[in-house]
Amino acid sequence: MFTVLNQTLLCLCFPVSHSQITRLYSRFHSLDKGENGALSREDFQRIPELAINPLGDRIINAFFPEGEDQVNFRGFMRTLAHFRPVEDNEKNKDPTSGEPLNSRANKLLFAFRLYDLDRDDKISRDELLQVRESCLMSRL
Ligand SMILES: [Ca+2]
């Protein structure tokens, strides 16, 4: 059950309004086909926009911490926060790093991780070529 307390806590951690959180929770719940309060990779793959996106699998992977195969609503919100416009707002700060999730540095790190498939903190020539090929193939 998604309570007002949960909603308030999320508002404090992520710079979104109560109504936005309610909408996102509704979307999260509709994607949760297993009805276990968490999303799997398969749940994400049913999103049409991701299914046709050449980087869809990489974007989906970004929702899952290393070794995890489920993401709860908090983790879902945490990843989505990277997509918010850059703001110089103290409320956006990531409690673990002190840096807002939607800061330029975190957006850049998020994009970097989309390329760095083996998570060795380097983008190899092959990783770069794979992205280019994926994008080119999607245009055919
Ligand atoms: Ca790499």
py3Dmol code that shows the C-alpha trace and the ligand (Angstrom):
import py3Dmol

protein = """\
ATOM      1  CA  MET A   1       0.000   0.000   0.000  1.00  0.00           C
ATOM      2  CA  PHE A   2       1.312   3.404  -0.980  1.00  0.00           C
ATOM      3  CA  THR A   3       0.773   5.620   2.018  1.00  0.00           C
ATOM      4  CA  VAL A   4       0.864   9.373   2.484  1.00  0.00           C
ATOM      5  CA  LEU A   5       3.965   8.864   4.639  1.00  0.00           C
ATOM      6  CA  ASN A   6       5.740   7.069   1.790  1.00  0.00           C
ATOM      7  CA  GLN A   7       4.687   9.827  -0.569  1.00  0.00           C
ATOM      8  CA  THR A   8       6.017  12.507   1.755  1.00  0.00           C
ATOM      9  CA  LEU A   9       9.321  10.693   2.231  1.00  0.00           C
ATOM     10  CA  LEU A  10       9.736  10.398  -1.525  1.00  0.00           C
ATOM     11  CA  CYS A  11       8.976  14.096  -1.967  1.00  0.00           C
ATOM     12  CA  LEU A  12      11.791  14.857   0.456  1.00  0.00           C
ATOM     13  CA  CYS A  13      14.239  12.616  -1.401  1.00  0.00           C
ATOM     14  CA  PHE A  14      13.246  13.482  -4.949  1.00  0.00           C
ATOM     15  CA  PRO A  15      12.210  16.872  -6.274  1.00  0.00           C
ATOM     16  CA  VAL A  16       8.729  16.003  -7.497  1.00  0.00           C
ATOM     17  CA  SER A  17       5.274  16.955  -6.363  1.00  0.00           C
ATOM     18  CA  HIS A  18       2.813  14.669  -4.577  1.00  0.00           C
ATOM     19  CA  SER A  19       0.702  14.471  -7.737  1.00  0.00           C
ATOM     20  CA  GLN A  20       3.715  13.487  -9.834  1.00  0.00           C
ATOM     21  CA  ILE A  21       4.606  10.758  -7.345  1.00  0.00           C
ATOM     22  CA  THR A  22       1.028   9.508  -7.396  1.00  0.00           C
ATOM     23  CA  ARG A  23       1.104   9.359 -11.218  1.00  0.00           C
ATOM     24  CA  LEU A  24       4.486   7.603 -11.212  1.00  0.00           C
ATOM     25  CA  TYR A  25       3.306   5.142  -8.586  1.00  0.00           C
ATOM     26  CA  SER A  26       0.234   4.392 -10.669  1.00  0.00           C
ATOM     27  CA  ARG A  27       2.464   3.795 -13.707  1.00  0.00           C
ATOM     28  CA  PHE A  28       4.847   1.660 -11.622  1.00  0.00           C
ATOM     29  CA  HIS A  29       1.934  -0.404 -10.319  1.00  0.00           C
ATOM     30  CA  SER A  30       0.531  -0.914 -13.823  1.00  0.00           C
ATOM     31  CA  LEU A  31       3.940  -2.163 -15.012  1.00  0.00           C
ATOM     32  CA  ASP A  32       4.271  -4.552 -12.063  1.00  0.00           C
ATOM     33  CA  LYS A  33       2.725  -7.602 -13.711  1.00  0.00           C
ATOM     34  CA  GLY A  34       4.024  -9.899 -10.960  1.00  0.00           C
ATOM     35  CA  GLU A  35       2.172  -7.707  -8.433  1.00  0.00           C
ATOM     36  CA  ASN A  36       5.024  -8.053  -5.946  1.00  0.00           C
ATOM     37  CA  GLY A  37       5.848  -4.367  -5.499  1.00  0.00           C
ATOM     38  CA  ALA A  38       8.888  -4.576  -7.751  1.00  0.00           C
ATOM     39  CA  LEU A  39       9.642  -4.458 -11.467  1.00  0.00           C
ATOM     40  CA  SER A  40      11.612  -7.023 -13.417  1.00  0.00           C
ATOM     41  CA  ARG A  41      13.470  -6.493 -16.686  1.00  0.00           C
ATOM     42  CA  GLU A  42      10.518  -8.122 -18.467  1.00  0.00           C
ATOM     43  CA  ASP A  43       8.168  -5.526 -16.971  1.00  0.00           C
ATOM     44  CA  PHE A  44      10.311  -2.763 -18.479  1.00  0.00           C
ATOM     45  CA  GLN A  45      10.597  -4.552 -21.830  1.00  0.00           C
ATOM     46  CA  ARG A  46       6.815  -4.295 -22.221  1.00  0.00           C
ATOM     47  CA  ILE A  47       7.097  -0.486 -22.393  1.00  0.00           C
ATOM     48  CA  PRO A  48       6.725   0.245 -26.143  1.00  0.00           C
ATOM     49  CA  GLU A  49       9.058   3.256 -26.094  1.00  0.00           C
ATOM     50  CA  LEU A  50      11.842   1.158 -24.593  1.00  0.00           C
ATOM     51  CA  ALA A  51      11.140  -1.823 -26.836  1.00  0.00           C
ATOM     52  CA  ILE A  52      11.883   0.255 -29.941  1.00  0.00           C
ATOM     53  CA  ASN A  53      14.693   2.352 -28.455  1.00  0.00           C
ATOM     54  CA  PRO A  54      18.112   1.166 -29.708  1.00  0.00           C
ATOM     55  CA  LEU A  55      19.488   1.784 -26.233  1.00  0.00           C
ATOM     56  CA  GLY A  56      16.406   0.337 -24.516  1.00  0.00           C
ATOM     57  CA  ASP A  57      18.225  -2.590 -22.895  1.00  0.00           C
ATOM     58  CA  ARG A  58      20.909  -0.276 -21.582  1.00  0.00           C
ATOM     59  CA  ILE A  59      18.327   2.123 -20.174  1.00  0.00           C
ATOM     60  CA  ILE A  60      16.530  -0.793 -18.541  1.00  0.00           C
ATOM     61  CA  ASN A  61      19.811  -2.007 -17.028  1.00  0.00           C
ATOM     62  CA  ALA A  62      20.322   1.427 -15.494  1.00  0.00           C
ATOM     63  CA  PHE A  63      17.331   0.776 -13.234  1.00  0.00           C
ATOM     64  CA  PHE A  64      18.956  -2.297 -11.711  1.00  0.00           C
ATOM     65  CA  PRO A  65      21.814  -2.116  -9.235  1.00  0.00           C
ATOM     66  CA  GLU A  66      24.637  -4.587  -9.864  1.00  0.00           C
ATOM     67  CA  GLY A  67      23.436  -8.137  -9.223  1.00  0.00           C
ATOM     68  CA  GLU A  68      19.787  -7.180  -8.710  1.00  0.00           C
ATOM     69  CA  ASP A  69      16.947  -8.400 -10.908  1.00  0.00           C
ATOM     70  CA  GLN A  70      14.113  -6.425  -9.299  1.00  0.00           C
ATOM     71  CA  VAL A  71      13.650  -2.719  -8.644  1.00  0.00           C
ATOM     72  CA  ASN A  72      11.238  -1.305  -6.078  1.00  0.00           C
ATOM     73  CA  PHE A  73       9.414   2.018  -6.355  1.00  0.00           C
ATOM     74  CA  ARG A  74      12.152   3.928  -4.544  1.00  0.00           C
ATOM     75  CA  GLY A  75      14.787   2.581  -6.946  1.00  0.00           C
ATOM     76  CA  PHE A  76      12.498   3.352  -9.874  1.00  0.00           C
ATOM     77  CA  MET A  77      12.159   6.963  -8.671  1.00  0.00           C
ATOM     78  CA  ARG A  78      15.881   7.226  -8.046  1.00  0.00           C
ATOM     79  CA  THR A  79      16.716   6.364 -11.662  1.00  0.00           C
ATOM     80  CA  LEU A  80      13.987   8.598 -13.075  1.00  0.00           C
ATOM     81  CA  ALA A  81      15.346  11.518 -11.027  1.00  0.00           C
ATOM     82  CA  HIS A  82      18.366  11.625 -13.369  1.00  0.00           C
ATOM     83  CA  PHE A  83      16.052  12.725 -16.190  1.00  0.00           C
ATOM     84  CA  ARG A  84      14.752  15.806 -14.407  1.00  0.00           C
ATOM     85  CA  PRO A  85      16.051  19.175 -15.650  1.00  0.00           C
ATOM     86  CA  VAL A  86      19.185  20.469 -13.970  1.00  0.00           C
ATOM     87  CA  GLU A  87      18.325  22.664 -11.021  1.00  0.00           C
ATOM     88  CA  ASP A  88      20.454  24.376  -8.435  1.00  0.00           C
ATOM     89  CA  ASN A  89      18.195  23.187  -5.679  1.00  0.00           C
ATOM     90  CA  GLU A  90      19.321  21.749  -2.373  1.00  0.00           C
ATOM     91  CA  LYS A  91      16.189  19.551  -2.214  1.00  0.00           C
ATOM     92  CA  ASN A  92      17.538  17.463  -5.117  1.00  0.00           C
ATOM     93  CA  LYS A  93      20.527  16.181  -3.238  1.00  0.00           C
ATOM     94  CA  ASP A  94      21.195  12.476  -3.235  1.00  0.00           C
ATOM     95  CA  PRO A  95      21.398  11.575   0.437  1.00  0.00           C
ATOM     96  CA  THR A  96      24.241   9.120  -0.227  1.00  0.00           C
ATOM     97  CA  SER A  97      26.494  11.373  -2.274  1.00  0.00           C
ATOM     98  CA  GLY A  98      25.323  14.888  -1.468  1.00  0.00           C
ATOM     99  CA  GLU A  99      25.156  15.551  -5.198  1.00  0.00           C
ATOM    100  CA  PRO A 100      21.710  16.125  -6.783  1.00  0.00           C
ATOM    101  CA  LEU A 101      20.725  13.121  -8.912  1.00  0.00           C
ATOM    102  CA  ASN A 102      19.883  15.511 -11.746  1.00  0.00           C
ATOM    103  CA  SER A 103      23.132  17.472 -11.541  1.00  0.00           C
ATOM    104  CA  ARG A 104      25.185  17.755 -14.703  1.00  0.00           C
ATOM    105  CA  ALA A 105      27.822  15.465 -13.183  1.00  0.00           C
ATOM    106  CA  ASN A 106      25.291  12.744 -12.311  1.00  0.00           C
ATOM    107  CA  LYS A 107      23.582  13.026 -15.691  1.00  0.00           C
ATOM    108  CA  LEU A 108      26.973  12.598 -17.347  1.00  0.00           C
ATOM    109  CA  LEU A 109      27.767   9.609 -15.123  1.00  0.00           C
ATOM    110  CA  PHE A 110      24.373   8.091 -15.936  1.00  0.00           C
ATOM    111  CA  ALA A 111      25.022   8.492 -19.684  1.00  0.00           C
ATOM    112  CA  PHE A 112      28.551   7.112 -19.258  1.00  0.00           C
ATOM    113  CA  ARG A 113      27.147   3.991 -17.605  1.00  0.00           C
ATOM    114  CA  LEU A 114      24.818   3.417 -20.555  1.00  0.00           C
ATOM    115  CA  TYR A 115      27.928   2.932 -22.666  1.00  0.00           C
ATOM    116  CA  ASP A 116      30.055   1.092 -20.098  1.00  0.00           C
ATOM    117  CA  LEU A 117      28.386  -2.311 -20.393  1.00  0.00           C
ATOM    118  CA  ASP A 118      30.963  -4.303 -18.434  1.00  0.00           C
ATOM    119  CA  ARG A 119      31.022  -1.635 -15.695  1.00  0.00           C
ATOM    120  CA  ASP A 120      34.793  -1.361 -15.622  1.00  0.00           C
ATOM    121  CA  ASP A 121      34.550   2.458 -15.504  1.00  0.00           C
ATOM    122  CA  LYS A 122      35.951   2.722 -19.012  1.00  0.00           C
ATOM    123  CA  ILE A 123      34.270   2.959 -22.388  1.00  0.00           C
ATOM    124  CA  SER A 124      36.088   0.645 -24.730  1.00  0.00           C
ATOM    125  CA  ARG A 125      36.195   1.015 -28.491  1.00  0.00           C
ATOM    126  CA  ASP A 126      33.885  -2.006 -28.793  1.00  0.00           C
ATOM    127  CA  GLU A 127      31.353  -0.530 -26.354  1.00  0.00           C
ATOM    128  CA  LEU A 128      31.317   2.702 -28.340  1.00  0.00           C
ATOM    129  CA  LEU A 129      30.943   0.835 -31.629  1.00  0.00           C
ATOM    130  CA  GLN A 130      28.075  -1.237 -30.204  1.00  0.00           C
ATOM    131  CA  VAL A 131      26.129   1.934 -29.395  1.00  0.00           C
ATOM    132  CA  ARG A 132      26.808   3.345 -32.840  1.00  0.00           C
ATOM    133  CA  GLU A 133      25.707   0.112 -34.518  1.00  0.00           C
ATOM    134  CA  SER A 134      22.555  -0.076 -32.387  1.00  0.00           C
ATOM    135  CA  CYS A 135      21.631   3.470 -33.353  1.00  0.00           C
ATOM    136  CA  LEU A 136      22.381   2.888 -37.021  1.00  0.00           C
ATOM    137  CA  MET A 137      20.394  -0.379 -37.100  1.00  0.00           C
ATOM    138  CA  SER A 138      17.373   1.331 -35.564  1.00  0.00           C
ATOM    139  CA  ARG A 139      17.264   3.748 -38.509  1.00  0.00           C
ATOM    140  CA  LEU A 140      17.000   0.997 -41.105  1.00  0.00           C
TER     141      LEU A 140
END
"""
ligand_1 = """\
1
CA
Ca 33.648 -0.818 -20.141
"""
view = py3Dmol.view(width=600, height=400)
view.addModel(protein, "pdb")
view.setStyle({"model": 0}, {"cartoon": {"style": "trace"}})
view.addModel(ligand_1, "xyz")
view.setStyle({"model": 1}, {"stick": {}})
view.zoomTo()
view.show()
